[in-house]
Amino acid sequence: MGAVYLARGADDRLVAVKVIRPEFAYEDEFRARFRSEVNRARQVPPFCTAAVLDADPEHPTPYLVVEYVDGPSLAEVVQEQGPLGGGNLHSVAIGVATAIAAIHGAGVIHRDLKPRNVLFSLGTPKVIDFGIARALEVTSAHTRTDQMVGTVAYMAPERFDSDSRATGPAADVFAWGAVVTYAGTGRTPFAADSPAATAARILTQPPELSALPEPLRDLVALTLAKDPAERPTAHELLDMLLAAGPSLAQRPELRQAAEAVQHSGRHSTGDQPYRRTTRTLTGPPAPRRRRLIPWLAAGAAAAAVGTAGAVYAATRDTSRGQVLAEFSVAPPAPRQVRGPSVIDPLDRPGQWQTVTDDSSGSCVFTKNGLRIRTGDSGTYECPGPDDSFAGDQSIAADVTVVDPGSCALIRFRYTGRSGYVLSACPGALELSLVDDNDETLLAKLATGDFAPGARHRVRIDLRGQVATVSLGDRPVLQAPITDPSLVAGRVELGVTNDPYQGTGTVLFADAEIRSL
């Protein structure tokens, strides 16, 4: 994606400056994705990760500044000194799991976890380059059909499906298993003579883990399940590692980082029951068939489809094989649910997109913000982020009603045609619940704040089951948000008006969606 320079910050400490290649910088889609991913990555707490310190997505050649880790990579250590063992191997396993749990807790997916992205700082592993690969992968100008960003040996089976954009956090957990296998054996769990053959083994064969020590071997096997739903989450994995492995008394920094992540936010789409659970690794379930992407078809179709060997996977169904191992996971401390974040000035296409050829309405970026206008319908929303936001969140934007009779709309926790909506109108501020287009008013404030041309900072704080609306720093409206089916959903910006009164127009600027 670019070049990396060693630099010195204003505080005189060394940093790494990653400068994106010029040919990527002129692609609007890439720049928008890069901006979004950098904003997310900056919110990852520095628990066994190299902190993102600064970035400028608007520079002629976009760049980001990250913590400089003055140490070798895991790949270099294994190549020069051989596979790790004992406490060193377990420490690497915990350190990388801690990093992945912290990354996922901030709503970020790494997508390119591999030994070269694990660096050692005074003996403590630190994961680098998290989240940024997505900016390149989802930009079609740089990844043609059936191509993807990543290293084949560490890619989960679902990443070989035709739509790799749907890759979730479970793919990072799979990559963790492959990285730990490499650290402990010097080879990857599905190693073969070519990338195509390796991909075929990932899709159809059980991993080779015999050289890994117990109980780490069984934990790694859990993470290498073919079905992403059968893998533990990063936080569950960290809990199991800490419960099953040796004490970290001699590695206080690593222990403190792992404990901090255990007590920090966990990305979720709703409240999770805090109870003791047991994960079980069993024998072979029925083989699973998966599609091979076209570039594999010529070299690997025969191996992938014709291979008669069984596919082993981790599963909680103990009726389908002999139980190999069980790990009791202590109930985690109550934690705050976290979600992805968006910071968008709305002065150019980014998280929200331009629409000019829709008879129902339009979305146009101006120096004052995103102008949304109705067409032949009375309501129009601009296409925005596809993310589903959950948990305690803050949603904010500068809002200006332009045309008399118009109302600015901020929809949140929207799924299908249901969700919550805040309407900012010239005479009132209203918070409503919409259920398949049936609207129930939850709270209303008569106010003249949104007279045409007046600009106000509107913020919606979602804490537990209460939504609080503020104008600037002044809370003005509060309502319950208790619908059990609406614990997560999209955030949308729009406009509504009486179509008999002509066009409705509003402006939005400086949109932010943050975890609380």
N, C-alpha and C positions, 0 to 999 in steps of 0.2 A: 504493500500500500504506500510505501514511502521510505524515507531515510530517518535514522535516529542519530541525534547529536548529543554529545556530552556538553553540558553548559553549567554555569554557575548562577544561582539565584541572587536576589538582592540581599538575602541574609547570609550569603557566602557559602551556602551548602550546594553540593553538586546535585544536578537534576538531569533527567533525560528528556530531550525535546523531540517529539515525533512529528515530522513534517510530511503531509500527504502529497503524493505525486501530483504535479500540475494537471495531468490529463484527467484525473478524478475531480479536481477542484472546480472545473468548469461545468460539471454536471449538477444541475439544480437538485435533482432527486438525491444524489449522493450527499451533497452539502447539507440538505435538510435532515437526512438520516444521521449523518455524522453529528450534527448539532444535537439531535435528540439523544443519541447514544452517549455522547460525552456528558450531557446534563445528567443522565441517569448514573453513569459511571462515577461522577463526582460525589454522588450520595452514598457510595459504598464505604462503610467504615473500614479503617485500615487494620483489620484483623487478619494477619497473614496475607495481606495484599499490598501491592505497591500503589500508594495513594495517588489519585489524579489531582494535581495541584492547581492547574490552570489550563485554559484552552481559548482559542479564538477561531470558531468555525467560520467567521466572516472574513478572515484574512485572505488575500489573493491565493496563498497556499495555506489552507487550514492546518492548524497544528494543535497539539496538546502537550502539556508539561506534566511529567509523572516523577514520582520519587525514584532516585537513582539507587539501585541495589548493587553494591560493590561485591559481587560474589558470582561463583559459577552457576550454571544451570544444572538441573537434575540430570539432563542428558550428558553433560560434560563430566559430571561426577561419576556416573555409571560407566561411561566409556573409559575413563582414566583409572578408576579405582575398582571397578567391578560392581556387582549387585550389592545392595545394602542388606543388612540383616539385623535381627534383634531389635533393640531400642531405637536404633537409627531409622530402620524401616517403619516402625510403628509411629515414630515422631513425624516422618514425612507424610504418612497416611493421615494422621490427625491434622497436621498443618494444612494440607491441601483441602481436606474436608472442611476445616474451619473457614478457609478462604471461600470455598464454594457456598457454604451456608451464609456467609456474610454477603456475598454477591447476590444470591437469590433473595435474601432478606430485603434487599433494596430494589427488588423487581427487575434485576438484570440477569441475562443469560450469557455465559462466557462464549460458547460455541467453538472455541478453538483451544481447549485445554490439552496440553501435551507437555512432555518433559522439558522442552526448551522454553516453555512459558512458566516454569517453576524455578525461581532463583533462590540462592541461599544467602541470607544476610546474617552474618555471625552465627551460622549454623541453623538458623530458623528459616524454614521455607516460606517464600512469598510468591504468590501468583500474580502474573502481569497480563496485560492486554485483554482484560475482560470487557465484554460488551461491544467492543469496537468492530469486531468482525461482522456484526449484523449490518452495519452501515454499508459495507461493500456487498455482502451477500444478497441483500434485497434490492440492490440497484441493478436492474436488468441490463443496463448498458455495459456492465462489467462482468456479469456472470450470465452467460448464455444459457439457454434451456439445457437442463440436465447437468449443469456445473454447480459447484458449491464451494464455499470457503471452508477449509479444514484439512486435517491430516487423516487419511483414510484409516490408519491403524487405530485411531482413537475416536472414530465416529460411530454413533449408535445406529442400530438397524433402521430406525425411523427416518434417519437423515438421508437414506438412499431412496426414499419415496419421491415421487415426482414433484411434490410440493414441500420442499425442505423448509419453507418459511414457517411451517407450523411447528417446528422444533421447539420443545419446551425444556424446563429445567432438568427433566429426567435424562436428557442427552448429556448434560454435564456430569451427572452421577455415573453414567456409563463410562464416560471418559476418565473419571476418577479411578474406576476399577482397572482400566487399561494402563493408566499412569502408574498405579501402585504395583501392578504386575510387572511392568518394565523395571521399576525401581528395585523390586525384590528378586528378579530373575534375569534381567538383562535382555528380555525379549517381550514382545507384546502378546496378549493372550490369543490372538488369532493370526499370528505371523504366517506369511506365505511368501512365495517367490515373486509376486508382483502385486501392485495395488488392486488389480481386478480380482486376483485370487484371494487376497486378504478380505476384500469386500464380500466375496462369496462365502468365506468362512464366517464372517460376522453375521451374515444373514441366515446361515444354515447349520453351523457346527457349534458344539459346546466349546467353551474356552479351555485352554491348556493352563492349569493352575497348580499342577502337582508339585512344583518347586517352591511354592509359597508356604510359609509356616502356618500352623493353626494358632489361634482361631481366625487369623486374618484371611486365610484362604476362603472360608465360608462367607465372610462379610463381602469379599470381592465378588464371589459368585452371585450373591444377591444383587449387586449393582450391575452385573452383566446380563441380567435377564433380557430376553429378546423383546418382551412386551414392556414398554415404559411404565405402565400402570403397576407392574409387579416389582419395580425397584423402590427402595426406600427413598424418602426425600433426603436432601442434604442434612437437614437438622436431625432426622431420625438416624442417619448414618453416623453423624458425630456423636449422638447419644450412645449408640452401640459401641463405637470405637472406644469411648471413654470408659464404658462399663466393662468391656472385654479385655482391654490391654493393660500393660504394666503402668505403674505410677509415673507421673510426669514431675515428680518432686525435684529432679535434677534439671528440669527445663522450665523454670518458672514463667518465662515470657510466653512460651507456647501454651502452658496451662492457663494462664490468665486470659490469653486471647480466646481459647476454646470456651472457657467459662463465660466470657463476655458475650460471645455469639450465642451460647445457649440461652442467655437471659435477654437477648435483644430481639428485635422484630423478626417475625417469620412471615414471608409472603404467603397470603392465603386469600381465598374468596369468601371467607366467612369464619365464624367462631368455630374453633376446634375443641373437642372434649379433652380435658387434661386428665388422662388416666394412664395407668400402667398398661403397656401393650407388649405383646410377644410376637416377634417375627420368626418364621420358620422356613428353613431351606429344605426342600424335599427333592426326591428323585425326579426322573424325566417325565414331564407331561407330554401330551400329544404334540407332534411336530407342528410348527406354524409355517404357513406358506406366505411369502412376501413378494411384492413386485420388485423386479430388478429394473433399474433405470437403463435407458437405451445404451449409454456408453459402456455398460457392463455386459450387455446382451451377447455381443459377438465373442468376447473372451471368456465369459464366466457363466453363460446360461446353462451349458451342459453340466458344469460342476454344481451350480446352485440348484437346478431343478432335478438333475439326475442322481445326486448323491443320496445314498440310502441310509446314511447314519442318522441316529436320533438327534434331535435338538434339545439340549438341556437348558432349562431356565429356572430362575427362582420363582417360587409360588407359595402362597399361603395355604393352598389346598392340600392338607396332609393326607387326603385319601388317595392320592395319585402316586405315592412313592414312599420309600423309607425316609424317615426324618433323619437328617444329618446333623442339624445344629439348631439350638434355640437361644435367643438372646433377650433377656428381660431389659426393657428400657424404662428407666426411672421417669416419672412424670416431670416434664419440664416446668420451670418456673413460669407463672403467667407472663405472657408477653404481648407486646403491642403488634397488631396486624399491620404489615407494611404493604405498600403498593408502588407501582411505577410512578414516575414524576414527569411532568411536562413543563418546560419554560419556553414560551414562544412569544416574541414581540408582536406577531401578527402583522408585520409590515411587508411580508413576502411569503410565498408558498413554503410551507414547512410541515408542521403537524396538520394544519388545515390547508385545503387546496382551493385553487381558483376554479370557478364554474361560471361560464358566460353564455353557454348555448342551451340552457334549460329554460323552457317557457314558464316553468313554475317559479323561478327565481334565479338569483345570481349571487356569486361570492367574488368580490374583487378586492385586491390589496392596494391600499393607498398609503401615503406617508403618515396618515392619521390612524391607520389600523385597517382591520378587515371590515369592509362594507358589505352587509347582507341586505338584499332587497327582494321583496316579493314580486312575483310575476302575475300569472293568471290565477294563482291560488292565494289564500289568505295567510298561509304559514309556510316558512321555508327554513331548512337547516342546512348548514354547510358541511361537507364531508370533512371529518376530523380524525383523530387517532382511533385506531381499532382496538386499543387496549381496553381491558375490563378493569376498572378501578374499584378497590375494595377497602374495607376497614376504615379507620379514622383518617380522614382526608380534609385538605383545604383546597377549595376551588375559587380562584379569583380572576377578575378581569376588569379593565376599565370599560365602562358602558356609556354610550351616548345614543339617545333616541333622536333621530334626525327628522323624520316626518311626523306631524301631528297625528295622533290616533294609533301610532305604532307602539309595539311592546317588544323589548328585548327578551329573549328566552335563553336560559341556561338550564339544560336538562342534565340530570346526573342519575347514576345507577340505572341507566336505561338498558333494557333488554327486550328485543323485539319492539312491541308497541306499548310497553309498560315502563314506568319509572317515575321519578320526581322531576318537577319543573318549577323554576323560579321565573316569574314574569315581572319585569320592570317596566311600568307604564307611566305616562305623564301624570296620572292621578293616584296611582296605587302600586304597592309592592305585594305580590301574592305568591304563596308557596302551595303547590297542589300535588296530589297523587293522581297519576294517569294509569288506568288499568284497561288496556286494550281500547284506548280512546275514550273511556268513561272517566271524567275528571271529577275529583273530590277536593274541594278547597280545604287546606289544613290550617292556614293562617293568612291574615291580610292586614296591611298597614296603609291607611290613607296618607298619601304624601305627595307634595308637589316637586320633590327633588328631581324627577326625571322629565322636567319640561324640555321641549325640543331644544337641542343644542347644548344642554348641560351634561358635563362629563363627571362620572362618579366611579370610584373604585368599589366594586362589589365583591364581597368575600362570603363564601358559604363554608362554614366549619362543620364537619360531620364527626361527632364524637359519640360513640355508643349508638343509642337510638334517638339522638336529638340532632337536629340541624339548626344552626344559628346563622342568621344572615346579618352582615355588618356593612355599613356604608363608611368607607375609610376605616377608622378604628372604633366606630360607634356601633355596637350591637343594636339592631332595630326590630328584629323579627325572630321568632323561635317556634319550632313545630316538631312533633314526634315523627320519626321515620322508622316504623315498626313492621312494615310488611315483610314477612319471613322469606318471601320469594325474591326480594330486592336487596340482597346483601352486597351485590356487585353489579357493575354495568358500565356502559360508555358515558362519556361526557360530550355533550353536543351544544353548539351555539347556533341560535336562530332568531327569527323575527316573526311576528304575527300582527295582523291588522284586519280591519273590516274591509273586505275587497271592494265594497261599494264606495269607500272613501278614497280609492286610488292606491298608488304604490305605498308600501310600507318599507322604511329603511332604518337600519340601526348600524352603529359602529362598535366593534370590539377591539381592544388593544391590550397588549401585555398580559396574555393569559398565563396562568400558573396553576398547576395541579401538583400538590405536595402531600407527602405522608405527614401525619401529626404524631 
